[in-house]
Amino acid sequence: MTSSGDTSDGLFVVFEGIDGAGTTTQCERYAARLRARKRLVHVTREPSTGPIGSLIRLALTHRLALPPTHQAQTMALLFAADRLDHVAAEIDPHLRDGYVVLSDRYDLSSLAYQSTTSSADDDEGTLRWIREINRHARRPDITLVLDVSPDVAAARRRGRGGAAELYDAAEVQARLAEAYLNADALVPGDRVVHLDGDASPDTVEAAIAAVLDALVTDVPQKTRAAAPPDSPAGNS
């Protein structure tokens, strides 16, 4: 099932939430579950590992200076460009080959983060503009939002260490948590499922499996090509 109407066995799943929600952990856990079922699976992320995504990561870690004005708009444009490259170079090819593609973030992140951090007074106008610059991005088959309290997420971020990133301020994360609670309104028409991200990783993993297992068709990791009728395999 894919949103572009093709008939492959691929499935495009997005994991979303504030920083520290556990999206990366749960992407990897569900991928391991699928590999154990011998299912084709590909884990990816945004920002991507492509050229534009690499530039965004420099900005997120303060190693690339952003312009003093319109920072949210600049980031939204960078993310939109990275997303189209990500879809064309990585997501679509894997879906065509029948993979389950698990993406740690997608355009819901842009709608939440860039609208929340924008200095523009017209929130609805900002959201319409972000949707417009992402209008060519493939829609996910399903988006899982891990709703987590800002305090729990902050404790997790402290636990993993590392330098503070662009959106790590407590007040920003609190506004983002509120935005994700209303994720359905940010991506109207998309299939969005909310899960309790405050729960233990094992509990969240089980909840994700309960949602996704019914959607994932069992396609082997490798399909043996049909053998000619007179070959040993063809006579087995």
N, C-alpha and C positions, 0 to 999 in steps of 0.2 A: 504494500500500500504506500503510494507516494502522492504528494499533493499536485504534481504536475500531470497526473492522469496516465502515466505509463503503467505497464503491467508487470514490472519486475517484482521480485520478492523483497525488495529493499524496504526499509522502514526508517524514517528520520525522526529521532527522539532528541529533544532538547531538555537540559537540566538548568534550572534557573534559581536564583536566590541572592541575597546579599553576601558580601564577603564573609566567609566563615559559616555559610549555611551548610556546607558539606557537599556541594555539587561535584567537585573533583573526585572526592572519595567515592561517592555513590556511582559516578560514571564508571570508574575503574572496577568497582565491585560488581556492577551489573554486567560489564563486559566479561569479567571472569566467569560469571554464571553462564553466559551464552557460549563462551569457549568450551566450558565443560559439557555443553549440549552439542558440541561440534558445529556451532552456528557461526556463519561469517559475521564478524563484527569489527567495526572500525571506530576508535575513540578519537575525537578531535576537540578543538576548543576555539574560543574567541577571547582576545585577539588571536588570529591564526598564527602559524609559523611562517607565513609568506612574507614578502617584502614590506607590505603596508602594515601587517600585524606586528612585525618586528619593530617598526617605527613607533607604533602605538605603545608597545611595551616600554620603550625608552621614555615616552611621555609619562606613563603611569608610575614609573620608578624615579621620576624627577631627573632623569639623565638627559632629557630633551626639553628645552624651555619652550613653553607655550606662549602665544601672544597674550599681552596683558588684558585684552578685551575679547569678548566672544569665545572664551575658551570652550564652553559647552558645545557651541555650534561647530567649532573646529574639530573637536573630538567626534561629534556626531558624523561629520563628513568623512573623517578618517575611517571610522568604524563602518560606515556604509560602503566605502570603497573596498575595504578589506573583506567585507562580507561577500560582495559579488565575486571577488577573486577566490575566496574560500569555497563558495558554492561551485564555481566553474572548475577549479583545480582539484578539489578534494571531495566535496560532498556529493555532487551529481555523479561523478565517475563511479564512486563506491556504490551508490544506490542503484545505478544501472547494472552493476555486477551482482546485485542481490544482497549486499551487506545491510546489516542493521547499523546505522550511523548514530552514534551517541555524541552529542555536542555539548560541551561544558560552556554554556551561554550561546545566545543568538540575538536576534533583534529586539527581543523583550528587554534585554539589558540596556540597549540604546534608549529605548522608550522610557525606562525607569531612571537610569543614571543621568542621561543628558537632559531630560525634562526636569528632574529634581535639582540639578546643579545649574540650570540656566538662570540668568539674571533677568530674562524677559518677563514682562508682566502678564502676557497672554499665554497661559498654560495650554489651553486648547489649541491655539495657533502653533505653539512649539511642537505639540504632539502630532498635529496634522503635517507639519513640515518634516518631522522625522519619519513618519509613515511614508510620505511622498518620496524621500530620497532612498527609501528601502523598498520601493514598490516592485522592483524586479527580483527581489530575493525570494527564493523558494520558501513556501510555507512548511513548517514542521507538520508531521502527522500527529504528534502529541507533544505537549510541553508540560514537564513536571516542575512545579514550583515548591521548593523546600522553604516553608515559612519558619523563620527562626527569630527569636527575640534578639534585639540589638546587644543586650548584655551577654547572652550566651555566645553570640557570634564574636564579640570582642574578646571574650576569654579564649576562644579557639584561635583567633588570630595571634594573640599574645603567646599562646602555647606553641605555635609553629615558628615563631621568631621571624627575623628579617626586618628590613627597614619599612617604615610606613609608606604606603602608596598614596596615590592622588586622592582617592575617595575614602580614606580610612578614618576621617574625622568622625567622632561619635555622633554629632548632630546630623551629619550627612547620612550615616548609616541608619539612624532612626527614621529619617524621612524616606529612605529607600525601603526599609521594612514595611512602612505604611503603603508605599507605592506597590510593592509586590502583593500585598493583601488584596489589591484591586487589579491584579494582573489581567483578569478576564476582560476588563474594560479597556485595557491598553492594547490588547490584540483581539478585537472583536472578530468573531467567526472562527478563531483558532480553538482547538481542543486543549483546554488547560485543566490540569488536575493539581490541587493543592495537597501537600503532605506536611505533617508535623516535623519540622526540622530540628526541634528542640529534643526529640527523642534520641535514644542511643543509636549509634551507627547500625547495629544489628537490627533494631526495630525499624529504622528507616529503610534499610535494605529489603526487609521482608515486605514492607508496604509497597515499595517500588516493584518488586517481583509480582505482587498480587495484581498490580495495574498492567504491567507490560507483558507478562507471560502469555496472556490471552491474545495479544496483538502480534506476537512474534511467531512467524511460521518456521517450521523446522526444515531448513535447507542445509545440506551437508557443507562442510568447509571446502571440500574438493569434490567435484562431480567428474566421474570417470567418463571420458569420451566413449561414445558407442563404438564397439568393435565390429569389424567386418564380419559377415556371416561365416566365413571360412576360417576365422582366427580361433585360437584356443579359447579366448574369452567369450567369443560369440557362440561357442558350442557348450558353454558351461551351464 
